[in-house]
Amino acid sequence: EFNVTRSYLDWLCGVPWGLMSNENFDLKKARKVLDRDHYGLDDVKDTILQFIAVGKLKGSVQGKILCLAGPPGVGKTSVAKSVADALGRDFYRFSVGGLSDVSEIKGHRRTYVGAMPGKIIQCLKSTGSMNPLVLIDEIDKLGSGYRGDPASALLEVLDPSQNSSFRDHFLDVPVDISKVLFMCTANDLDRIPGPLLDRMEIMRLSGYDFPEKVAIAEQYLVPKSMGESGLMVKKETESEEGEEVVEDEQEDVSPLSQYEHAETVPDTVSIDKSAVESLVRWYAREAGVRNLEKHINKITRKLALQVVAEGEGTELNEKSSRKSDSWQVTEENLSEYVGKPIFTSDRLYEIDPLPHGIVMGLAYTSMGGSALYIETQSIRRGLDAEGKKRGGGKIKVTGQLGDVMKESSSIAYTVARARMAELEEDNRFFDENDIHMHVPEGATPKDGPSAGVTMTTSLLSLAMDIPVRADVAMTGEISLTGKVLPVGGIKEKTMAARRAGITCLILPAANRRDWDEIADYLKEGVDVHFAEDYETVRKAAFAA
């Protein structure tokens, strides 16, 4: 009993009752900290600045529950640390990915051997304040087992009207955690239970476009990688009376200029902008920048090896040795450092117009937006033993499609047949041929209703023997009567279309509001058509 009681009193006294860290209410300073570490993410930054402004007007520390949702590698986890720095709050992170024990959140009862409080109370003790920033990572990957449902336990923690009297099973006294700023991260919001999702303010982080990735690489990734590999060191700045003025003047200066080459490293060691652009275009096309960072680290490690080897006079093998005269990594010698390009072209089909029955659609996954082709091929009916035609009126789909996408193909087939009867009454194509529809790549699972209009267009292209424009991409769910219904992920799909060099987009009319919210630079050079019914899609897709 003595040890149990002592442990209980230790934890009870360890909670920083009523202690708050001094919060920063300076908007300019907060903006500078946020911009220092992350490029873009304007929605997140604006929300934090609003949070600071409200706190300044009220003169008190506030709590909030935010959820950052987006594909991997866009900076969800790392931005939380910057937000803590900008607010002047202590930072605590714990991941709930795969967590299946409620006791991790709400603690164990004192009757158990080795009982201890949950993560929330541990966080307050380790940070020493009642208003830290707590990052709950991977909240969409919560487990559930015989020890309870952690998602249900988080309902109390993340409810502003309940968490002012949060009771941990170990402490068993009310603890006010309403001043805590909770930030959660998720890749797929569909996997978060509805009641839990309802308690959070959702902030969607889309992937980065080509110019954004290049800017991030130049301003953040290259200097960081050069520093970590020992090729560069930060310049030492002497403190002077006019230091603040100098800092203000240097705000617009590239972070790379804050570094200088190490003593034994040649001054010409650098990564050219053309090499960064090639990396983004041909090696790292995913929505985030994690893969891009891996390739840049690979380059700097190889440069470090070559610098040290030449300094010591050591011979390297053919693969690792420097082949060009210059130390600068450019587009021409990039393959020496990272190998041959992973992607060799922007599209699967480069010809214009496309072959009959092939149309580009747009998909949205937890990894971001992607462009995918719908392929259809006709199979002419053969004759059976009696000389009668076999088959006809059948459609086969492949490409590891989910149930919803298989249903979309059936709806598209019905709509295409009905529309064909209106356009060309004498056309017996669907009666005389079986159809095989395929969605590359075959190893990637696909599901969702947004390929409906694409499938219908592909079938009509095959039946009418008319090709679809190569610069067209489309998305939208289709109903049995030909209505085009709204879909999600418009921004991500637009970015995927731009990566594929698309200049004409066909979107559902109900998604006009999503299009209006997209940044202007993403809309540049893109002709968009909003369709309420399939007739609009057909006219735009088959326009000469």
Secondary structure as a PSIPRED ss2 file (coil, helix, strand):
# PSIPRED VFORMAT (PSIPRED V4.0)

   1 E C   1.000  0.000  0.000
   2 F H   0.000  1.000  0.000
   3 N H   0.000  1.000  0.000
   4 V H   0.000  1.000  0.000
   5 T H   0.000  1.000  0.000
   6 R H   0.000  1.000  0.000
   7 S H   0.000  1.000  0.000
   8 Y H   0.000  1.000  0.000
   9 L H   0.000  1.000  0.000
  10 D H   0.000  1.000  0.000
  11 W H   0.000  1.000  0.000
  12 L H   0.000  1.000  0.000
  13 C H   0.000  1.000  0.000
  14 G H   0.000  1.000  0.000
  15 V C   1.000  0.000  0.000
  16 P C   1.000  0.000  0.000
  17 W C   1.000  0.000  0.000
  18 G C   1.000  0.000  0.000
  19 L C   1.000  0.000  0.000
  20 M C   1.000  0.000  0.000
  21 S C   1.000  0.000  0.000
  22 N C   1.000  0.000  0.000
  23 E C   1.000  0.000  0.000
  24 N C   1.000  0.000  0.000
  25 F C   1.000  0.000  0.000
  26 D C   1.000  0.000  0.000
  27 L H   0.000  1.000  0.000
  28 K H   0.000  1.000  0.000
  29 K H   0.000  1.000  0.000
  30 A H   0.000  1.000  0.000
  31 R H   0.000  1.000  0.000
  32 K H   0.000  1.000  0.000
  33 V H   0.000  1.000  0.000
  34 L H   0.000  1.000  0.000
  35 D H   0.000  1.000  0.000
  36 R H   0.000  1.000  0.000
  37 D H   0.000  1.000  0.000
  38 H C   1.000  0.000  0.000
  39 Y C   1.000  0.000  0.000
  40 G C   1.000  0.000  0.000
  41 L C   1.000  0.000  0.000
  42 D H   0.000  1.000  0.000
  43 D H   0.000  1.000  0.000
  44 V H   0.000  1.000  0.000
  45 K H   0.000  1.000  0.000
  46 D H   0.000  1.000  0.000
  47 T H   0.000  1.000  0.000
  48 I H   0.000  1.000  0.000
  49 L H   0.000  1.000  0.000
  50 Q H   0.000  1.000  0.000
  51 F H   0.000  1.000  0.000
  52 I H   0.000  1.000  0.000
  53 A H   0.000  1.000  0.000
  54 V H   0.000  1.000  0.000
  55 G H   0.000  1.000  0.000
  56 K H   0.000  1.000  0.000
  57 L H   0.000  1.000  0.000
  58 K H   0.000  1.000  0.000
  59 G C   1.000  0.000  0.000
  60 S C   1.000  0.000  0.000
  61 V C   1.000  0.000  0.000
  62 Q C   1.000  0.000  0.000
  63 G C   1.000  0.000  0.000
  64 K E   0.000  0.000  1.000
  65 I E   0.000  0.000  1.000
  66 L E   0.000  0.000  1.000
  67 C E   0.000  0.000  1.000
  68 L E   0.000  0.000  1.000
  69 A E   0.000  0.000  1.000
  70 G C   1.000  0.000  0.000
  71 P C   1.000  0.000  0.000
  72 P C   1.000  0.000  0.000
  73 G C   1.000  0.000  0.000
  74 V C   1.000  0.000  0.000
  75 G C   1.000  0.000  0.000
  76 K H   0.000  1.000  0.000
  77 T H   0.000  1.000  0.000
  78 S H   0.000  1.000  0.000
  79 V H   0.000  1.000  0.000
  80 A H   0.000  1.000  0.000
  81 K H   0.000  1.000  0.000
  82 S H   0.000  1.000  0.000
  83 V H   0.000  1.000  0.000
  84 A H   0.000  1.000  0.000
  85 D H   0.000  1.000  0.000
  86 A H   0.000  1.000  0.000
  87 L H   0.000  1.000  0.000
  88 G C   1.000  0.000  0.000
  89 R C   1.000  0.000  0.000
  90 D C   1.000  0.000  0.000
  91 F E   0.000  0.000  1.000
  92 Y E   0.000  0.000  1.000
  93 R E   0.000  0.000  1.000
  94 F E   0.000  0.000  1.000
  95 S E   0.000  0.000  1.000
  96 V C   1.000  0.000  0.000
  97 G C   1.000  0.000  0.000
  98 G C   1.000  0.000  0.000
  99 L C   1.000  0.000  0.000
 100 S C   1.000  0.000  0.000
 101 D C   1.000  0.000  0.000
 102 V C   1.000  0.000  0.000
 103 S H   0.000  1.000  0.000
 104 E H   0.000  1.000  0.000
 105 I H   0.000  1.000  0.000
 106 K H   0.000  1.000  0.000
 107 G C   1.000  0.000  0.000
 108 H C   1.000  0.000  0.000
 109 R C   1.000  0.000  0.000
 110 R C   1.000  0.000  0.000
 111 T C   1.000  0.000  0.000
 112 Y C   1.000  0.000  0.000
 113 V C   1.000  0.000  0.000
 114 G C   1.000  0.000  0.000
 115 A C   1.000  0.000  0.000
 116 M C   1.000  0.000  0.000
 117 P C   1.000  0.000  0.000
 118 G C   1.000  0.000  0.000
 119 K H   0.000  1.000  0.000
 120 I H   0.000  1.000  0.000
 121 I H   0.000  1.000  0.000
 122 Q H   0.000  1.000  0.000
 123 C H   0.000  1.000  0.000
 124 L H   0.000  1.000  0.000
 125 K H   0.000  1.000  0.000
 126 S H   0.000  1.000  0.000
 127 T H   0.000  1.000  0.000
 128 G C   1.000  0.000  0.000
 129 S C   1.000  0.000  0.000
 130 M C   1.000  0.000  0.000
 131 N C   1.000  0.000  0.000
 132 P C   1.000  0.000  0.000
 133 L E   0.000  0.000  1.000
 134 V E   0.000  0.000  1.000
 135 L E   0.000  0.000  1.000
 136 I E   0.000  0.000  1.000
 137 D E   0.000  0.000  1.000
 138 E C   1.000  0.000  0.000
 139 I H   0.000  1.000  0.000
 140 D H   0.000  1.000  0.000
 141 K H   0.000  1.000  0.000
 142 L C   1.000  0.000  0.000
 143 G C   1.000  0.000  0.000
 144 S C   1.000  0.000  0.000
 145 G E   0.000  0.000  1.000
 146 Y C   1.000  0.000  0.000
 147 R C   1.000  0.000  0.000
 148 G E   0.000  0.000  1.000
 149 D C   1.000  0.000  0.000
 150 P H   0.000  1.000  0.000
 151 A H   0.000  1.000  0.000
 152 S H   0.000  1.000  0.000
 153 A H   0.000  1.000  0.000
 154 L H   0.000  1.000  0.000
 155 L H   0.000  1.000  0.000
 156 E H   0.000  1.000  0.000
 157 V H   0.000  1.000  0.000
 158 L C   1.000  0.000  0.000
 159 D C   1.000  0.000  0.000
 160 P C   1.000  0.000  0.000
 161 S C   1.000  0.000  0.000
 162 Q C   1.000  0.000  0.000
 163 N H   0.000  1.000  0.000
 164 S H   0.000  1.000  0.000
 165 S H   0.000  1.000  0.000
 166 F E   0.000  0.000  1.000
 167 R E   0.000  0.000  1.000
 168 D C   1.000  0.000  0.000
 169 H C   1.000  0.000  0.000
 170 F C   1.000  0.000  0.000
 171 L C   1.000  0.000  0.000
 172 D C   1.000  0.000  0.000
 173 V C   1.000  0.000  0.000
 174 P E   0.000  0.000  1.000
 175 V E   0.000  0.000  1.000
 176 D C   1.000  0.000  0.000
 177 I C   1.000  0.000  0.000
 178 S C   1.000  0.000  0.000
 179 K C   1.000  0.000  0.000
 180 V C   1.000  0.000  0.000
 181 L E   0.000  0.000  1.000
 182 F E   0.000  0.000  1.000
 183 M E   0.000  0.000  1.000
 184 C E   0.000  0.000  1.000
 185 T E   0.000  0.000  1.000
 186 A E   0.000  0.000  1.000
 187 N C   1.000  0.000  0.000
 188 D C   1.000  0.000  0.000
 189 L H   0.000  1.000  0.000
 190 D H   0.000  1.000  0.000
 191 R H   0.000  1.000  0.000
 192 I C   1.000  0.000  0.000
 193 P C   1.000  0.000  0.000
 194 G H   0.000  1.000  0.000
 195 P H   0.000  1.000  0.000
 196 L H   0.000  1.000  0.000
 197 L H   0.000  1.000  0.000
 198 D H   0.000  1.000  0.000
 199 R C   1.000  0.000  0.000
 200 M C   1.000  0.000  0.000
 201 E E   0.000  0.000  1.000
 202 I E   0.000  0.000  1.000
 203 M E   0.000  0.000  1.000
 204 R E   0.000  0.000  1.000
 205 L C   1.000  0.000  0.000
 206 S C   1.000  0.000  0.000
 207 G C   1.000  0.000  0.000
 208 Y C   1.000  0.000  0.000
 209 D C   1.000  0.000  0.000
 210 F H   0.000  1.000  0.000
 211 P H   0.000  1.000  0.000
 212 E H   0.000  1.000  0.000
 213 K H   0.000  1.000  0.000
 214 V H   0.000  1.000  0.000
 215 A H   0.000  1.000  0.000
 216 I H   0.000  1.000  0.000
 217 A H   0.000  1.000  0.000
 218 E H   0.000  1.000  0.000
 219 Q H   0.000  1.000  0.000
 220 Y H   0.000  1.000  0.000
 221 L H   0.000  1.000  0.000
 222 V H   0.000  1.000  0.000
 223 P H   0.000  1.000  0.000
 224 K H   0.000  1.000  0.000
 225 S H   0.000  1.000  0.000
 226 M H   0.000  1.000  0.000
 227 G H   0.000  1.000  0.000
 228 E H   0.000  1.000  0.000
 229 S C   1.000  0.000  0.000
 230 G C   1.000  0.000  0.000
 231 L C   1.000  0.000  0.000
 232 M E   0.000  0.000  1.000
 233 V E   0.000  0.000  1.000
 234 K E   0.000  0.000  1.000
 235 K C   1.000  0.000  0.000
 236 E C   1.000  0.000  0.000
 237 T C   1.000  0.000  0.000
 238 E C   1.000  0.000  0.000
 239 S C   1.000  0.000  0.000
 240 E C   1.000  0.000  0.000
 241 E C   1.000  0.000  0.000
 242 G C   1.000  0.000  0.000
 243 E H   0.000  1.000  0.000
 244 E H   0.000  1.000  0.000
 245 V H   0.000  1.000  0.000
 246 V H   0.000  1.000  0.000
 247 E H   0.000  1.000  0.000
 248 D H   0.000  1.000  0.000
 249 E H   0.000  1.000  0.000
 250 Q H   0.000  1.000  0.000
 251 E H   0.000  1.000  0.000
 252 D H   0.000  1.000  0.000
 253 V C   1.000  0.000  0.000
 254 S C   1.000  0.000  0.000
 255 P H   0.000  1.000  0.000
 256 L H   0.000  1.000  0.000
 257 S H   0.000  1.000  0.000
 258 Q H   0.000  1.000  0.000
 259 Y E   0.000  0.000  1.000
 260 E E   0.000  0.000  1.000
 261 H E   0.000  0.000  1.000
 262 A C   1.000  0.000  0.000
 263 E C   1.000  0.000  0.000
 264 T C   1.000  0.000  0.000
 265 V C   1.000  0.000  0.000
 266 P C   1.000  0.000  0.000
 267 D C   1.000  0.000  0.000
 268 T C   1.000  0.000  0.000
 269 V C   1.000  0.000  0.000
 270 S E   0.000  0.000  1.000
 271 I E   0.000  0.000  1.000
 272 D C   1.000  0.000  0.000
 273 K H   0.000  1.000  0.000
 274 S H   0.000  1.000  0.000
 275 A H   0.000  1.000  0.000
 276 V H   0.000  1.000  0.000
 277 E H   0.000  1.000  0.000
 278 S H   0.000  1.000  0.000
 279 L H   0.000  1.000  0.000
 280 V H   0.000  1.000  0.000
 281 R H   0.000  1.000  0.000
 282 W H   0.000  1.000  0.000
 283 Y C   1.000  0.000  0.000
 284 A C   1.000  0.000  0.000
 285 R C   1.000  0.000  0.000
 286 E C   1.000  0.000  0.000
 287 A C   1.000  0.000  0.000
 288 G C   1.000  0.000  0.000
 289 V C   1.000  0.000  0.000
 290 R H   0.000  1.000  0.000
 291 N H   0.000  1.000  0.000
 292 L H   0.000  1.000  0.000
 293 E H   0.000  1.000  0.000
 294 K H   0.000  1.000  0.000
 295 H H   0.000  1.000  0.000
 296 I H   0.000  1.000  0.000
 297 N H   0.000  1.000  0.000
 298 K H   0.000  1.000  0.000
 299 I H   0.000  1.000  0.000
 300 T H   0.000  1.000  0.000
 301 R H   0.000  1.000  0.000
 302 K H   0.000  1.000  0.000
 303 L H   0.000  1.000  0.000
 304 A H   0.000  1.000  0.000
 305 L H   0.000  1.000  0.000
 306 Q H   0.000  1.000  0.000
 307 V H   0.000  1.000  0.000
 308 V H   0.000  1.000  0.000
 309 A H   0.000  1.000  0.000
 310 E H   0.000  1.000  0.000
 311 G H   0.000  1.000  0.000
 312 E H   0.000  1.000  0.000
 313 G C   1.000  0.000  0.000
 314 T C   1.000  0.000  0.000
 315 E C   1.000  0.000  0.000
 316 L C   1.000  0.000  0.000
 317 N C   1.000  0.000  0.000
 318 E C   1.000  0.000  0.000
 319 K C   1.000  0.000  0.000
 320 S C   1.000  0.000  0.000
 321 S C   1.000  0.000  0.000
 322 R C   1.000  0.000  0.000
 323 K C   1.000  0.000  0.000
 324 S C   1.000  0.000  0.000
 325 D C   1.000  0.000  0.000
 326 S C   1.000  0.000  0.000
 327 W C   1.000  0.000  0.000
 328 Q E   0.000  0.000  1.000
 329 V E   0.000  0.000  1.000
 330 T C   1.000  0.000  0.000
 331 E C   1.000  0.000  0.000
 332 E C   1.000  0.000  0.000
 333 N C   1.000  0.000  0.000
 334 L C   1.000  0.000  0.000
 335 S H   0.000  1.000  0.000
 336 E H   0.000  1.000  0.000
 337 Y H   0.000  1.000  0.000
 338 V H   0.000  1.000  0.000
 339 G C   1.000  0.000  0.000
 340 K C   1.000  0.000  0.000
 341 P C   1.000  0.000  0.000
 342 I C   1.000  0.000  0.000
 343 F C   1.000  0.000  0.000
 344 T C   1.000  0.000  0.000
 345 S C   1.000  0.000  0.000
 346 D C   1.000  0.000  0.000
 347 R C   1.000  0.000  0.000
 348 L C   1.000  0.000  0.000
 349 Y C   1.000  0.000  0.000
 350 E C   1.000  0.000  0.000
 351 I C   1.000  0.000  0.000
 352 D C   1.000  0.000  0.000
 353 P C   1.000  0.000  0.000
 354 L C   1.000  0.000  0.000
 355 P C   1.000  0.000  0.000
 356 H C   1.000  0.000  0.000
 357 G C   1.000  0.000  0.000
 358 I E   0.000  0.000  1.000
 359 V E   0.000  0.000  1.000
 360 M E   0.000  0.000  1.000
 361 G E   0.000  0.000  1.000
 362 L E   0.000  0.000  1.000
 363 A E   0.000  0.000  1.000
 364 Y E   0.000  0.000  1.000
 365 T E   0.000  0.000  1.000
 366 S C   1.000  0.000  0.000
 367 M C   1.000  0.000  0.000
 368 G E   0.000  0.000  1.000
 369 G E   0.000  0.000  1.000
 370 S E   0.000  0.000  1.000
 371 A E   0.000  0.000  1.000
 372 L E   0.000  0.000  1.000
 373 Y E   0.000  0.000  1.000
 374 I E   0.000  0.000  1.000
 375 E E   0.000  0.000  1.000
 376 T E   0.000  0.000  1.000
 377 Q E   0.000  0.000  1.000
 378 S E   0.000  0.000  1.000
 379 I E   0.000  0.000  1.000
 380 R E   0.000  0.000  1.000
 381 R C   1.000  0.000  0.000
 382 G C   1.000  0.000  0.000
 383 L E   0.000  0.000  1.000
 384 D C   1.000  0.000  0.000
 385 A C   1.000  0.000  0.000
 386 E C   1.000  0.000  0.000
 387 G C   1.000  0.000  0.000
 388 K C   1.000  0.000  0.000
 389 K E   0.000  0.000  1.000
 390 R C   1.000  0.000  0.000
 391 G C   1.000  0.000  0.000
 392 G C   1.000  0.000  0.000
 393 G C   1.000  0.000  0.000
 394 K C   1.000  0.000  0.000
 395 I E   0.000  0.000  1.000
 396 K E   0.000  0.000  1.000
 397 V E   0.000  0.000  1.000
 398 T E   0.000  0.000  1.000
 399 G C   1.000  0.000  0.000
 400 Q C   1.000  0.000  0.000
 401 L E   0.000  0.000  1.000
 402 G C   1.000  0.000  0.000
 403 D H   0.000  1.000  0.000
 404 V H   0.000  1.000  0.000
 405 M H   0.000  1.000  0.000
 406 K H   0.000  1.000  0.000
 407 E H   0.000  1.000  0.000
 408 S H   0.000  1.000  0.000
 409 S H   0.000  1.000  0.000
 410 S H   0.000  1.000  0.000
 411 I H   0.000  1.000  0.000
 412 A H   0.000  1.000  0.000
 413 Y H   0.000  1.000  0.000
 414 T H   0.000  1.000  0.000
 415 V H   0.000  1.000  0.000
 416 A H   0.000  1.000  0.000
 417 R H   0.000  1.000  0.000
 418 A H   0.000  1.000  0.000
 419 R H   0.000  1.000  0.000
 420 M H   0.000  1.000  0.000
 421 A H   0.000  1.000  0.000
 422 E H   0.000  1.000  0.000
 423 L H   0.000  1.000  0.000
 424 E C   1.000  0.000  0.000
 425 E C   1.000  0.000  0.000
 426 D C   1.000  0.000  0.000
 427 N C   1.000  0.000  0.000
 428 R C   1.000  0.000  0.000
 429 F H   0.000  1.000  0.000
 430 F H   0.000  1.000  0.000
 431 D H   0.000  1.000  0.000
 432 E H   0.000  1.000  0.000
 433 N E   0.000  0.000  1.000
 434 D E   0.000  0.000  1.000
 435 I E   0.000  0.000  1.000
 436 H E   0.000  0.000  1.000
 437 M E   0.000  0.000  1.000
 438 H E   0.000  0.000  1.000
 439 V C   1.000  0.000  0.000
 440 P C   1.000  0.000  0.000
 441 E C   1.000  0.000  0.000
 442 G C   1.000  0.000  0.000
 443 A C   1.000  0.000  0.000
 444 T C   1.000  0.000  0.000
 445 P C   1.000  0.000  0.000
 446 K E   0.000  0.000  1.000
 447 D C   1.000  0.000  0.000
 448 G C   1.000  0.000  0.000
 449 P C   1.000  0.000  0.000
 450 S C   1.000  0.000  0.000
 451 A C   1.000  0.000  0.000
 452 G H   0.000  1.000  0.000
 453 V H   0.000  1.000  0.000
 454 T H   0.000  1.000  0.000
 455 M H   0.000  1.000  0.000
 456 T H   0.000  1.000  0.000
 457 T H   0.000  1.000  0.000
 458 S H   0.000  1.000  0.000
 459 L H   0.000  1.000  0.000
 460 L H   0.000  1.000  0.000
 461 S H   0.000  1.000  0.000
 462 L H   0.000  1.000  0.000
 463 A H   0.000  1.000  0.000
 464 M H   0.000  1.000  0.000
 465 D C   1.000  0.000  0.000
 466 I C   1.000  0.000  0.000
 467 P C   1.000  0.000  0.000
 468 V C   1.000  0.000  0.000
 469 R C   1.000  0.000  0.000
 470 A C   1.000  0.000  0.000
 471 D C   1.000  0.000  0.000
 472 V E   0.000  0.000  1.000
 473 A E   0.000  0.000  1.000
 474 M E   0.000  0.000  1.000
 475 T C   1.000  0.000  0.000
 476 G C   1.000  0.000  0.000
 477 E E   0.000  0.000  1.000
 478 I E   0.000  0.000  1.000
 479 S C   1.000  0.000  0.000
 480 L C   1.000  0.000  0.000
 481 T C   1.000  0.000  0.000
 482 G C   1.000  0.000  0.000
 483 K E   0.000  0.000  1.000
 484 V E   0.000  0.000  1.000
 485 L E   0.000  0.000  1.000
 486 P C   1.000  0.000  0.000
 487 V C   1.000  0.000  0.000
 488 G C   1.000  0.000  0.000
 489 G C   1.000  0.000  0.000
 490 I H   0.000  1.000  0.000
 491 K H   0.000  1.000  0.000
 492 E H   0.000  1.000  0.000
 493 K H   0.000  1.000  0.000
 494 T H   0.000  1.000  0.000
 495 M H   0.000  1.000  0.000
 496 A H   0.000  1.000  0.000
 497 A H   0.000  1.000  0.000
 498 R H   0.000  1.000  0.000
 499 R H   0.000  1.000  0.000
 500 A C   1.000  0.000  0.000
 501 G C   1.000  0.000  0.000
 502 I C   1.000  0.000  0.000
 503 T C   1.000  0.000  0.000
 504 C E   0.000  0.000  1.000
 505 L E   0.000  0.000  1.000
 506 I E   0.000  0.000  1.000
 507 L E   0.000  0.000  1.000
 508 P E   0.000  0.000  1.000
 509 A H   0.000  1.000  0.000
 510 A H   0.000  1.000  0.000
 511 N H   0.000  1.000  0.000
 512 R H   0.000  1.000  0.000
 513 R H   0.000  1.000  0.000
 514 D H   0.000  1.000  0.000
 515 W H   0.000  1.000  0.000
 516 D H   0.000  1.000  0.000
 517 E H   0.000  1.000  0.000
 518 I C   1.000  0.000  0.000
 519 A C   1.000  0.000  0.000
 520 D H   0.000  1.000  0.000
 521 Y H   0.000  1.000  0.000
 522 L H   0.000  1.000  0.000
 523 K H   0.000  1.000  0.000
 524 E C   1.000  0.000  0.000
 525 G C   1.000  0.000  0.000
 526 V C   1.000  0.000  0.000
 527 D E   0.000  0.000  1.000
 528 V E   0.000  0.000  1.000
 529 H E   0.000  0.000  1.000
 530 F E   0.000  0.000  1.000
 531 A E   0.000  0.000  1.000
 532 E C   1.000  0.000  0.000
 533 D E   0.000  0.000  1.000
 534 Y H   0.000  1.000  0.000
 535 E H   0.000  1.000  0.000
 536 T H   0.000  1.000  0.000
 537 V H   0.000  1.000  0.000
 538 R H   0.000  1.000  0.000
 539 K H   0.000  1.000  0.000
 540 A H   0.000  1.000  0.000
 541 A H   0.000  1.000  0.000
 542 F C   1.000  0.000  0.000
 543 A C   1.000  0.000  0.000
 544 A C   1.000  0.000  0.000
